[in-house]
Amino acid sequence: MKVHHRLYTCILLIVPVLSMGQSVDEAKRWYLEGNFAAAKPVFEAEYRVNSSNAQLNQWLGVIAFTEGDFQKARQYLEFASQKNIPESYLYLGQLYTKTYRFADADKEFARYEKANRRNKEALALLNPHKEYADKLKRLINRTEDVQIIDSLIVPKSDFLSAYRLSTSAGTLQPVSAFFQDQPDNGQVLFLNERRDKIYYPKNDSILGISLYTMEKLLDNFANEKRLSESINQEGNQAYPFVMPDGLTIYFSSTGHGSLGGYDLFVTRYNLATNSYLTPNQLNMPFNSPFNDYMMAIDEEKGIGWFASDRFQPSDSVCVYTFIPSPEIILLESEDESYLTSRAGISSIKDSWKPGVDYSALLQRSHTTAVPQRTIQKKDFTFVINDEKTYFTLSDFKNAAARSLFSQAINLKTRLNQLEDDLSEKRRQIAGSSNSSPLAASILALEKETENLFREIEVLEFRARNEEIRNSF
C-alpha cells in the first residue's frame, strides 16, 4: 500500500508539470500567431515560478512592447538580451529608438545583425528599424524652442477637460455629443466661434477615417463636404482645429509620413484653388514616435494645447500647455542629450526661459474664458450693405464670395505695384531728354492698370452679390 501511495503521489506531482508544459507550448503557438492576449496570462503564470527563463522574458518583453508598457518591456528584454536571445536584440533596439537612446539601439541592432548574418530574411526585418532610427535622429536636430508651461495627465475618455478655450477660439466636443446617433469612440468635433461651421472625422469602411465639414443652413447643419485630398490621404485623419481666420487647420494623421500613430499637421486653405495646401508635419517636441494629437491654439489667451500618450498608461494621456510662436525657432545646441531631452519633453522646466515668470499665463490657461478683445482686427474695409461691413476674410460666410474677394485682394497688390512703377517712370520721363521709350512704357502700364482696376471692381461686385444672395 505504501508503494502504491508513493507512486500515486509522484503522479500527482508530475501531472501539473506536464499540464503546465503543454500550456506553455500552446501559448508559444498563440504567440507566434500574434494572439498575445491569449498567450500572455500563461507566460506570466510560468514566469512567476521560472523568472530566470530567458525565452519567457523574451516573449513577455515583446508583448509588453506591443502594448506600450515600455518599463516592463525593457526589464524583460534586457534580461533576454543579456542571455543572448537574438530576437530580443531587435525589439530592445526598437524600444531604445523610441526612447531616443540611439547609441544603445545601434548596439542592439549590431548584435542582431551579427547573430543573423547568414539569414537574409531576418536581416530584411532589421533595415526598416535602422532607417527609422536614423530618421528620428535627424528630426531631433530640428526640435523647436517652444516653451511648455504645464502638463496634465488625464483619462483619455475625458482629455478635452484640459482644454480651456476662449469663446473666440471655438469649441471642442466629442463627435458623439454633437451627432447623438454616433457611438462614443473618442473622436472630436470642432465648432467655430460663430457656431455656423463644424469640422469632424467620419469613418468609411473603404477610405478609413477622413475629415469633413458642414455649414449651418437656417437651424440645421447640412451640405456635408469631405475636405480636399491634400488632407484626406492614406491613413486616418482626425482631431481638427481651425484658427479664427477660417483658413488655417491643425489636424492629426496616421498617414502623411507619421512617425508613429497620430502625428500633428497644419495646412491652410487656398482660396484661389478652393483646396488645402500640402500639410506640414510639426517638428519635435510636438510630434514623437507615439500618438500626438488635438492641437488647439487660443490666440486670445496666447496659449496652445496638444495631447500625447508618450510614456503614458494605455488609459491616460498627457495634455501639454505651451506658448505659441508666430515663427518657428529651432534649438541650437551641440549637446545631443539636451536636444533629446527637449524633443522628448523629459522636463517641461527645461524649456522655460531664464528669469521669465509664467504664473500669469498658467492662471489664464486654467480659466474657461477671458474678456474679448476691444480692438477689432481690420485687414480691409468692405461694405456689404447698410448693415454689414467686413474687415477680415473670416467675416465672409460664403466660401465662393470669400474666394472672389481674395482674388480681388491679390489683384490689388499687383495694382499697387503697377502704380508704383507708373509713378517712377513718370518721374524719369520728366527729367529725360529722350522720352519716347519711357512714353511707350507708361502708356502700356496705364492700360494694364486700368484693366486691372476694372477687374477688381467686377470681383468685388460679384463677391458682394454672392455673399448677400447666400448668407442673408
JORAWO-V41321 format. One line per field, one symbol per residue. psi: psi as a letter, one per 40 degrees, with the letter a starting at -180 (. if undefined). A space follows every 50 residues. Layout:
psi->???
This chain:
psi->ddddddddddddddddddddddddddddddddeegdddddddddddddef eehdddddddddddddeegdddddddddddddefhdddddddddddddef gddddddddddddddfdegdddddddddddddddddddddefhighhhei ihhiidefdeeehgiideeahhiiddddgeeiigeeiiihhidefehihi ihhhddeahihiiiihhbeihafhhhiidddgaiahhagihhieeedhhi iiieaffiehahihiiiihhddefiiihihhiiiediieahhighhhgdd dfiiiiiiehfiideiihhhhihiieihhihhiehddddddddefdhddd eihhehhedddddddeieiiiihdhhhhdihhhdaeehhieidedhdhdd ddddddddddddddddddddddddddddddeidgeddddddddddddddd dddddddddddddddddddee.
